[in-house]
Amino acid sequence: MTKIFVLIATWAFISGCEVTAEKIELWKGTKNGPKKLASALIDPEIPLELRAKAAVALVEISSRGWDLFMQSFPKMEKEDSAKVIEEIVPILAAMVEKEEKAVTKSQVDAKDALYILLDYAAGTGKFQAEQALISWSTKDFNTRALAGKYNITAIVKKIGPAAAEAMIPLLTVNEVTVEHIAKLVRKAGDEKALKKASAGFAQNIQQNVNQVNEIDLVSAAIIGGESIGNTLLDIATNQEVTAKLQRFSLRAFSDGVSQKSIELTDGHAGRLFAMAQNSAYDKYQREETYYVIAQAGRKQDIPVFEKLLSDRDSFWRAVAFRCILRIDGAGQLQKTLSHIARLRSSRNKDDVREIIDRIASFPKLLPTVRGLLGDSNTFVRGIAVNVLSKLGTAKDVPTIQKLVENTDRLPRGFGQKSLGEAALAALEAIKKKG
């Protein structure tokens, strides 16, 4: 037993039978009062009502009594502390709920005390403490978010799903702290609460679409879920709203897919492809739409991009190639390059340069590129050699050296006439890199 609790025990022995409500009030202002209050709190011989008053008194003189308040409950029997807490919680809850023009120190201290009691409370006491803390957290969130020793983030984490669900009504358009609230609900990790939040926030966005800001959509992506996913696509494809809002919504949907809060379904993919292929939309918005589909990494979407490789416009051919690499670069590279090799009518210098640069932007594809040096298709080998001029190392020199004498002509679009010439250029590039 620490020195402080020796003193507490001494006070309990000396004055336990003499504790009254009047003395508790008096001790709040005396030098040794905090120790006397703590002794009364832990003494099982004193009536519960007076022990509760002593505990609350320690909270009220928090600058002197806080440590004693915190240290008292671990020293009590579990059943005994639970009984005392049932008496304490309603008093502290009333302090927290007291209507004031602004948040007061007594409210904040009472809230912090309730947070501490959660570790020792049971049954009715625990339930009432949680309800009081939830009530605190959902009123004037912006002012109260960081107040006291234990902020709202800590409270939601401590209580869990019940607190997260109570936050859902705060997920509204133009709520200044909406992103922080969304993160709290998401971190709680309760699927039921998230589903409810998705439906509720989606409905609020739909009803206030003309007031929606970027931060509202970012917050929606954090919550995610089917309802939010559908709503974000509704806005992204709604040509009656501003192009800016469409872009914000599409990017929010993309964020949700990236964060895995939104699962891209066949239905979503169908709507996105329809948007990407619709010339009524802005060209760069359509490009971004293709990338949103690709980032989901669904291999079943690759055939659509393979078809796009044949587009007359080199811009869209480049987009298709990037998307395929993003979905499954290592698995699709050889097949895709062979496919492009057959599309002579749509392959030019810009295409070849884009293909080489794009592959080189994925260093993790280096092992796959090395394997393409033995491909039977000259176009594929030419691409591989040119990529190695950018990514290759001394390890690749012996293999590339074997191609120096190769006279196979490269198709149009390459900067070299033969595979051997491309190999020499690659060796020189690797040498310059050291």
C-alpha positions in Angstrom: 0.0 0.0 0.0 1.4 3.4 -1.0 2.0 6.2 1.5 -1.0 8.0 0.2 -3.3 5.1 0.9 -1.8 4.5 4.4 -2.9 8.1 5.1 -6.3 7.4 3.6 -6.8 4.3 5.7 -5.8 6.3 8.8 -8.4 8.9 8.1 -11.0 6.2 7.5 -10.2 4.7 10.8 -10.3 8.0 12.6 -13.3 9.7 11.1 -15.3 7.0 9.3 -18.1 7.0 11.8 -18.3 10.7 11.9 -18.8 11.4 8.2 -21.7 13.7 7.4 -22.9 15.6 4.3 -21.9 18.8 6.1 -18.3 17.5 6.8 -17.9 16.4 3.2 -18.8 20.0 2.1 -16.4 21.4 4.7 -13.5 19.1 3.6 -13.6 20.4 0.1 -11.9 23.6 1.4 -9.5 22.2 3.9 -5.8 21.3 3.5 -6.3 17.6 4.4 -9.8 17.5 3.1 -9.1 15.5 -0.1 -7.6 12.7 1.9 -10.6 12.6 4.2 -12.9 12.6 1.2 -11.0 9.7 -0.4 -11.1 7.8 2.9 -14.8 8.2 3.1 -15.2 7.0 -0.5 -13.4 3.7 0.0 -14.8 3.0 3.5 -17.5 0.2 3.1 -18.9 1.1 6.6 -20.1 4.5 5.4 -23.5 4.7 3.8 -23.4 4.6 -0.1 -25.0 8.0 -0.4 -22.3 9.7 1.6 -19.5 7.8 -0.2 -21.0 9.0 -3.5 -21.0 12.6 -2.2 -17.4 12.2 -1.2 -16.5 11.0 -4.7 -18.3 13.9 -6.4 -16.6 16.3 -4.0 -13.2 15.0 -5.2 -14.3 15.7 -8.7 -15.4 19.2 -7.8 -12.0 20.0 -6.3 -10.3 18.4 -9.3 -7.1 20.3 -9.0 -6.5 18.7 -5.6 -8.7 15.7 -5.7 -8.3 14.1 -9.1 -5.5 11.7 -8.4 -7.2 10.5 -5.2 -10.4 10.0 -7.1 -8.6 7.9 -9.8 -6.7 5.8 -7.2 -9.6 5.0 -5.0 -11.6 2.6 -7.2 -8.8 0.1 -7.8 -8.5 -0.3 -4.0 -12.1 -1.2 -3.5 -13.7 -4.6 -3.9 -15.3 -5.0 -7.4 -18.9 -5.4 -6.1 -18.5 -2.6 -3.6 -17.1 -0.1 -6.2 -20.0 -1.0 -8.6 -22.6 -0.2 -5.9 -20.9 3.1 -5.1 -20.7 4.0 -8.8 -24.4 3.4 -9.2 -24.9 6.2 -6.6 -22.2 8.5 -8.2 -23.2 8.3 -11.8 -26.6 10.1 -11.6 -25.0 13.0 -9.7 -22.2 13.4 -12.3 -24.6 12.9 -15.2 -26.8 15.7 -13.9 -23.7 17.9 -13.7 -22.8 17.1 -17.3 -26.4 17.7 -18.5 -26.8 21.0 -16.7 -27.9 23.7 -19.2 -25.2 26.4 -19.4 -24.5 29.2 -21.9 -21.1 27.7 -22.5 -19.3 24.5 -21.6 -18.1 24.9 -17.9 -15.2 23.4 -16.0 -17.6 21.5 -13.7 -19.2 19.8 -16.8 -15.9 18.8 -18.2 -14.6 17.5 -14.9 -17.8 15.4 -14.4 -17.5 14.1 -18.0 -13.9 13.0 -17.3 -14.9 11.3 -14.0 -17.6 9.4 -15.8 -15.0 8.2 -18.3 -12.8 6.9 -15.5 -15.8 5.1 -13.9 -16.4 3.1 -17.0 -13.5 0.8 -16.1 -15.1 -0.1 -12.7 -18.8 0.2 -13.4 -21.2 -2.6 -14.0 -24.9 -3.0 -14.8 -27.1 0.0 -14.4 -24.1 2.2 -13.4 -22.2 1.4 -16.5 -25.2 1.9 -18.8 -26.0 5.3 -17.2 -22.4 6.5 -17.5 -22.3 5.5 -21.1 -25.5 7.3 -21.9 -24.3 10.5 -20.2 -21.1 10.4 -22.1 -22.9 9.8 -25.4 -25.2 12.7 -24.6 -22.2 14.9 -23.9 -20.5 13.9 -27.1 -23.5 14.6 -29.4 -24.2 18.1 -28.3 -22.3 21.0 -29.7 -19.6 18.6 -31.0 -17.4 21.3 -32.4 -17.0 23.0 -29.0 -16.7 19.8 -27.0 -14.6 17.6 -29.2 -11.3 18.2 -27.4 -12.5 19.4 -24.0 -11.0 17.8 -20.9 -8.6 15.0 -20.2 -10.6 12.5 -22.3 -11.8 13.9 -25.7 -14.7 12.6 -27.7 -12.5 10.4 -29.8 -11.4 8.6 -26.6 -15.0 8.3 -25.5 -16.3 6.8 -28.7 -13.3 4.3 -28.7 -14.0 3.4 -25.1 -17.8 2.9 -25.5 -17.7 1.4 -29.0 -20.7 0.8 -31.3 -23.3 2.4 -29.1 -21.4 5.7 -29.2 -20.7 5.4 -32.9 -24.3 4.9 -33.7 -25.2 7.9 -31.6 -22.9 10.0 -33.8 -24.8 9.1 -37.0 -27.4 12.0 -36.8 -24.4 14.4 -36.8 -23.4 13.2 -40.3 -25.1 16.1 -42.2 -24.2 18.4 -45.1 -22.5 21.6 -43.9 -21.7 20.2 -40.4 -18.2 21.8 -39.9 -16.8 18.7 -38.1 -18.4 16.1 -40.4 -15.1 14.6 -41.5 -14.0 14.0 -37.9 -17.4 12.5 -37.1 -17.2 10.2 -40.1 -13.7 9.0 -39.0 -15.0 8.3 -35.5 -17.9 6.2 -36.8 -15.6 4.4 -39.3 -12.9 3.6 -36.5 -15.6 2.1 -34.3 -15.7 -0.7 -36.9 -19.3 -1.8 -36.2 -20.9 -3.0 -39.5 -24.4 -2.3 -38.3 -23.6 1.3 -37.4 -21.7 1.8 -40.6 -24.6 0.5 -42.7 -27.0 2.8 -40.8 -24.6 5.7 -41.2 -24.3 5.0 -45.0 -28.0 5.1 -45.5 -28.6 8.1 -43.3 -25.8 10.3 -44.7 -26.7 9.3 -48.3 -30.2 10.4 -47.7 -29.1 13.7 -46.2 -26.8 14.4 -49.2 -29.6 13.6 -51.7 -31.9 16.0 -49.9 -29.3 18.8 -49.9 -27.4 18.1 -53.1 -27.3 21.8 -54.0 -25.5 22.6 -50.7 -23.0 19.7 -50.9 -19.3 20.7 -50.6 -16.2 18.7 -51.3 -15.7 17.9 -47.6 -19.1 16.4 -47.4 -18.3 14.0 -50.2 -14.9 13.2 -48.7 -16.6 12.4 -45.4 -19.2 10.3 -47.2 -16.3 8.2 -48.8 -15.0 7.6 -45.3 -18.3 6.1 -44.2 -18.7 4.2 -47.5 -21.2 1.4 -47.9 -23.7 0.6 -50.7 -25.9 3.6 -50.1 -23.1 6.1 -50.2 -21.5 4.4 -53.2 -24.8 4.7 -55.2 -25.3 8.3 -54.1 -21.8 9.4 -55.1 -22.3 7.8 -58.6 -25.7 9.5 -58.9 -24.1 12.9 -58.4 -21.1 12.0 -60.6 -23.4 11.1 -63.5 -25.9 13.9 -62.9 -25.5 16.5 -65.6 -27.9 18.8 -63.9 -25.3 19.6 -61.2 -22.1 21.5 -61.8 -19.1 19.8 -63.5 -17.1 20.6 -60.4 -19.5 18.8 -58.1 -19.5 15.8 -60.5 -15.7 15.6 -60.3 -15.7 15.9 -56.5 -18.3 13.1 -56.3 -16.3 10.9 -58.7 -13.1 11.4 -56.7 -14.9 10.7 -53.5 -16.2 7.5 -55.0 -12.6 6.7 -56.0 -11.4 7.4 -52.5 -13.9 5.0 -51.1 -12.8 2.3 -53.5 -9.2 2.9 -52.7 -9.9 2.9 -48.9 -12.1 -0.2 -49.4 -15.0 1.5 -47.7 -16.9 1.1 -51.0 -16.9 -2.1 -53.0 -17.0 -1.6 -56.8 -19.8 -3.9 -58.0 -20.8 -4.9 -61.5 -23.6 -2.3 -61.3 -21.1 0.4 -60.4 -18.7 -0.7 -63.2 -21.5 -0.6 -65.7 -22.5 2.9 -64.8 -18.9 4.1 -64.8 -18.1 2.5 -68.2 -21.3 4.2 -69.6 -20.1 7.5 -68.3 -16.5 7.0 -69.5 -17.7 6.1 -73.0 -20.2 9.0 -73.2 -18.7 11.9 -75.2 -21.2 14.3 -73.6 -18.9 14.3 -70.5 -15.7 16.2 -70.3 -12.8 14.3 -71.8 -10.6 14.4 -68.7 -13.6 13.5 -66.5 -14.1 10.4 -68.7 -10.4 9.6 -68.4 -10.6 9.8 -64.6 -13.6 7.6 -64.7 -11.7 4.8 -66.4 -9.0 5.1 -63.7 -11.6 4.8 -61.0 -12.7 1.5 -62.5 -9.1 0.3 -62.9 -8.1 1.0 -59.3 -10.6 -1.5 -58.1 -8.4 -4.2 -59.7 -11.2 -6.3 -61.2 -9.8 -8.6 -63.9 -13.3 -9.1 -65.4 -13.1 -5.4 -66.6 -9.9 -6.0 -68.6 -11.8 -7.0 -71.9 -13.4 -3.5 -72.0 -9.9 -1.9 -71.8 -8.5 -4.3 -74.4 -11.2 -3.1 -76.8 -10.3 0.5 -76.0 -6.7 -0.3 -77.1 -8.1 -0.2 -80.7 -9.5 3.3 -80.4 -8.6 5.8 -83.2 -7.5 8.4 -80.6 -4.0 7.7 -79.2 -5.2 9.4 -76.0 -7.7 6.7 -75.3 -5.3 4.0 -76.3 -2.8 5.3 -73.7 -5.6 5.4 -71.1 -6.5 1.7 -71.8 -2.9 0.6 -71.5 -2.4 2.4 -68.2 -5.6 0.9 -66.8 -4.6 -2.7 -67.8 -1.2 -2.2 -66.1 -3.0 -0.9 -63.0 -5.3 -3.9 -62.8 -2.8 -6.7 -63.4 0.4 -5.5 -65.0 2.5 -8.6 -64.3 -0.2 -11.0 -65.4 -1.4 -9.1 -68.5 1.8 -7.4 -69.9 2.8 -10.0 -72.4 -0.7 -10.6 -73.6 -1.4 -6.9 -73.9 1.8 -6.1 -75.8 1.1 -9.0 -78.2 -2.4 -7.6 -78.7 -1.0 -4.1 -79.5 1.5 -5.6 -81.9 -1.4 -6.8 -84.0 -3.0 -3.4 -84.1 -0.7 -1.8 -86.7 -3.2 0.7 -87.8 -3.4 2.3 -84.4 0.3 2.1 -83.4 2.6 5.0 -83.9 5.6 6.7 -82.4 3.5 8.3 -79.6 2.0 5.0 -78.7 5.4 3.2 -78.5 6.9 6.0 -76.4 3.8 6.0 -74.1 4.0 2.2 -73.7 7.7 2.3 -72.8 7.4 5.2 -70.4 4.3 3.7 -68.7 5.9 0.3 -68.1 9.0 2.0 -66.8 6.8 3.8 -64.2 6.1 0.4 -62.6 9.5 -0.7 -61.3 7.8 -3.8 -59.8 7.3 -5.0 -63.4 11.1 -5.4 -64.0 11.1 -9.2 -63.5 8.3 -9.5 -66.0 10.0 -7.3 -68.5 13.2 -9.3 -68.3 11.2 -12.4 -69.2 9.9 -10.7 -72.4 13.4 -10.6 -73.9 12.8 -14.2 -75.1 9.4 -13.5 -76.6 8.9 -14.6 -80.2 7.3 -11.2 -81.2 9.9 -8.5 -82.2 7.6 -5.7 -81.1 7.4 -7.2 -77.6 11.1 -7.7 -77.4 11.7 -4.2 -78.7 9.5 -2.8 -75.9 11.3 -4.9 -73.3 14.8 -3.7 -74.4 13.7 -0.1 -74.4 12.2 -0.4 -70.9 15.4 -2.0 -69.7 17.3 1.0 -70.9 15.3 2.9 -68.2 15.0 0.3 -65.5 17.8 -2.1 -66.2 20.9 -2.7 -64.1 24.3 -4.3 -64.5 22.5 -7.6 -64.0 20.8 -7.1 -67.4 23.9 -6.3 -69.4 24.9 -9.9 -70.4 21.4 -10.7 -71.6 21.1 -7.5 -73.6 24.6 -8.0 -75.0 23.4 -11.2 -76.7 20.9 -9.1 -78.7 23.5 -6.6 -80.1 24.0 -8.6 -83.3 20.3 -9.2 -83.9 19.1 -7.7 -87.2 15.4 -8.3 -86.7 13.7 -5.1 -87.9 11.6 -3.3 -85.3 8.1 -2.2 -86.4 7.4 1.5 -87.1 7.1 3.7 -84.0 10.4 2.7 -82.5 13.3 5.1 -82.3 15.7 2.3 -83.6 15.5 0.3 -86.8 16.6 -3.1 -85.4 16.5 -5.0 -82.2 20.3 -4.9 -82.2 20.3 -1.2 -82.4 17.9 -1.0 -79.5 20.1 -3.3 -77.5 23.1 -1.0 -78.1 21.1 2.0 -77.0 20.0 0.1 -73.8 23.6 -0.9 -72.9 24.7 2.7 -73.3 21.9 4.0 -71.1 22.7 1.4 -68.4 26.4 2.3 -68.6 25.6 6.0 -68.1 23.5 5.2 -65.0 26.6 3.5 -63.6 
